[in-house]
């Protein structure tokens, strides 16, 4: 955006018409000469506006994500609200031993893993396929209609979604009539995971196509022209040009998804499950909710939640490492 009055020589800043005497090149040279805190302060002075924009987001994560991590210490204490965190007795790993020796540990870990694996196996490819199909639509009006219809479920409240599922799965509901099931489908343990995963795909598939559609716009159109010259049809162009073009986006989102394998949200689970389906529906988050907020066993629920977070973090690191070595695409 600046017009220079002359060419800057090595070590000499260019002169800018607005009166600015430091160019980006000179700034980078200055930063290279500095290290640590001095380099950071120099960068802050040069990019003050950018740092000011980052401050609200930084404050959010500090206040609501990092500061509450102090409370994790109650996983290792016999926590009593009357004594407080520091005054409660230290019991070490006793809470973890109680969880892994209980009858619930295997059940909630198994259910969490199965629901997440099913969601990834059946749900993760759907937005990719939907984005590829939308990309082939030539009519803009029809494409907008398809996008709007596929996005709408994302904006429906989880409570409303679960209310619809309860009605559809009731004894005389729509799903029971279609599939010929007698009784309430949500009271059948073998049906819960199917209903949960299928409804989740319907609710999120359209919204999750946004990133893939954005990635599709970055593909060089000349690659399609070259593929046509080589005699490639639409399917071959998709396999040879489109999929490789969006593969970095697919890998990045897959890594993030694997990092959430142990994080099945409790909101939808609690709204749909009942004691009859605990065997297949109870997951770590719903178990933590019952132990912490209903039974007031804060230390025990924190220990289970901490175990859940550590496993997620380990899976994220593992998936990122494998992806970096196999495809040179990773989060860091």
N, C-alpha and C positions, 0 to 999 in steps of 0.2 A: 504493500500500500504506500510505501515511501518512494520518493524520487531522489536519488543520490546526486549530489553535485560533483562528485568525483569518485574515483576508485580508491578504496582503502588499501594501504600497503600493510605488510606484516607488522603487527604491533601498533598500528595507527588506526583509530576508529574512523569510519566513514562519516561524512557530514550529511545529515538528513534535513530536508526542507523544513520539517516541523521544529527543528531545533534540537532534536534528539542526537546525542553525541555517542551513544553506545549502540552498536548493531548487535544482532543475534550472534554473529560469528565472534565478535569481540567478547560478548558475554560468556559464550561457551569457553573461549580461551581463558578468561579470567577464572571460571569455575574449575577448569582443569588444574590451575595452579594452586587452588585451595582444596582443602579436604576437611571432612568432619563438620563441626559446627560452623566454621567460617564459611565453607562452601554453601551450607544450608541457608545461612543468613543472607549471603549474597544473592542466592536464588530467590529468596522471599522478597528482597528489596526489588528485584527485577520483575517478578511476577506477582505483585501484591494483589491484583484483582483476582487472579486465579485462586490464590490461597484464601481470599475472603469468601469466594463462592464455595470452597470446600469446607469452611468452618461449621456450618449447620449440620452437614452430614457427619463430620468428625465428632461433633458434640453429641449427636444422636447415638452413635456407636459407643462412645465412652460412657454415656449416662445409662443406656438401656442394654448394653451387651457386655461391656468390660467391667464396670463397677459391680453389677450383680454377681459376677464370678467369685467375689469374696465370700458369698454365702455357700459356696461349694464345700467349705470346710465343715459344715454341719453333717456331711456324709460320714465323717470320721469321729463324730461326737454323739453322745446321748443327749440330743438337743432338747432343751426345755425353754419355752418362751419366757418363763419367769426369770431364768438365769441368764438368758441371752446367749449369743454365739460364743463369746469369750469365756463366760462363766460356766458353760456346760462341760460335763466331764468328757475327757478324751477316751474313746474306745477303739481307735484304730480301724481295722478292717472288719470289725464284728458285723456291721450292717451288710457288707458284701457277702460274708459267710452265711448269714441268715437267708439272704436272697437265693444264693446258689444251692443251698441245702433244702429250700422249700419246694413244694409241689408245683408252684406257679412258674418257676424260672424257665423250665423247658417249654412249657406251654406258651408263654408270652413271647419268648425269643423265637420259637418255631413259627408262630402265627405272624409275627412282625416280618420275618424273613420271607415267608411264603407270599404274603400279600405284596411286599415290595418287589419280589422277583417276578410275580405274575404281572404286576403293573408295568415293570420295565419290559418284560418279554412281549406283552400284548399291547401295551400303551405307548411305549417309546417310539416304535416305527410309525404309528398312525399319523402324527403330525407331519412327518417327513413325506409319507405317501400323499397326504392331503395337500401339502404344499406343492408337490410335483404335479398333481392333477390340476390344481388351480393355475399353475404356471402354463398349462397347455390350453387353458380357456382363452379364446380369442375375443369373445364378446365382453366388453368392459361392463356393460350393464348386468349381464348374467353373473360375471365374476363378483361384482359387488354384492349381489343378492346372496350368492353362496358364502362369501366371507361373513356377511352380516348374520346369516342363519347359523353358521358354525361358531361365531364369537358369542352369540347371545347366552348360551348356557353358563359361560364363565361369570356373567354378571348376576346370575340368580343366586340368592343367598343359600348357604349350605343348609340352613334350617328348612327353607322352602323345598330344596332338592330332596332332603330326607323325608319331608312330609309327603311329597309326591310318591316316593318309593314305598312308603308305608301304605298308602292308598292302593297303588298298583299291585303290591304284593299281598294284599289282604285276601281273605278266603274267596271273595267274589270279585277280586280286582282284575285289572287288564292282563297282567302277566300270567296269573293263574289260569285265566281263560285261554290265552294263547298257547301256553306250554302244557296245559292239562294237568296242573299240579293241584292236589287236594290239600287243603289246609293253608295256613299262612306261610309263605315262602321265607319270610324273615325269621321264622321260628324253627327253620330246618338248618342245622349246623352245616350240612354239606353244601347249602346254597349261598351262604353268607358271603364267602370270598368272591364268588362269581358276580353276585349283585354289586358288591363294593367296587371291584375292579372295573366292571362294565360301565357302571354309572360314572366312575371317575374318568374313564376315557371319553365318554360323551360330554362331560362337563369341561374338560381341559384341552381336548384335541384341537379345536379350532383356534383357541387363543395361542396355543404353543406353536402354531404355524407362522406366527408373525416374524420370528427371528429367521426362520428358514426362507420365507418370502423375501426378507431383506437381503439375505445372503445370495439369493438367486439373482437379484438385480445387479450384483457386483461381478457376475460372470461376463467375460468378454464375448460379445456377440460374434466376433470374427471366428471364434472357435467353432460355433455352430455352422458358419458358412464353409469352413474348411472341412467339417465332418460331412456336410451335404455333398461337397465336391468329391469326397472319397466314397460316396454312395451310401452313407449311413442313414437309416430310417429314423423315425422319431424315438423308438425304443432304444436303438443303438446310441443315438445322441444323448439320451438321458443317462445311459450307463457309462458312456465314455467322456461326456462333458459335464453334464449337470451334477451328477453325484460327486465326482471328484472336486467340483467347484465348491460345493457346500460341505465337503467332508470335514474341514477344520471346525466348522460350526457344530456339526453332528458330534464330533469327538469331544469338544469342550462341554456341550450340554450333557453328554453321556457321563463324563467325569463328575460333573456336579450332581447328576442324578444318582450315581453310585454312592456318592458321599452322603446321600440321604436315605440309604437303604434301611437303616434302623429308625427312621423318623416317620412313622405312619401317624398322621395327625389324629388326635383323640376326639376332635369335635364330631366328625362324621361317624366314627365308631360308636361313640356314646349315644348318639341320636338314633342309631340303627340296632345296636345289639341289645340283648336281654340275657338273663341267666341261662336260658335254654341254649344259647349259641356261644357262651363263654369259651367252650372248648376250641372253637375255630375262629372266634372273633376278638377275643381279648388280646390286646397287644401291649407293648411296653408303656406307651403313653397313656392308655386308658388305665393300666394297672397303677402307674404312678399317680394318676388323678385320684383314684379311689383311696390309695394309701395315704396320700398327702393331704388332700382337701376334704375327704369324707371321714377318714379315720384319724386325721391329724398326726400321722406318724411322719413328721417332716424329715427327720434324719434318714429313715429307711427309704423314703421316696426319692430323696436327693441322691442317695447312693446308687439307686437303680438308674436314675436319670444321668448321673455321671458316667456310669458304665456304658449307657447307650451312646453318649456323646463321644467317648473315647473310641468306641468301635467305629462310629461314623468317620471320625478324623483319621483313623488308621486306614480305613477303606479308601478315603479320598487320597491320601498319600500314596497308597499302593497303586490305585488306578492311574493316577497322574504319572507316576514313575514308569509304569508299563507303557502308557501311551507315548511318553516322551521318547522311550527307547525304540518303540515299534513304528511310530509314525512321525516323530519329531514335532508333534502338536501336543501342547500341554498348557496348564494354567500358569505355570512358572518354570 
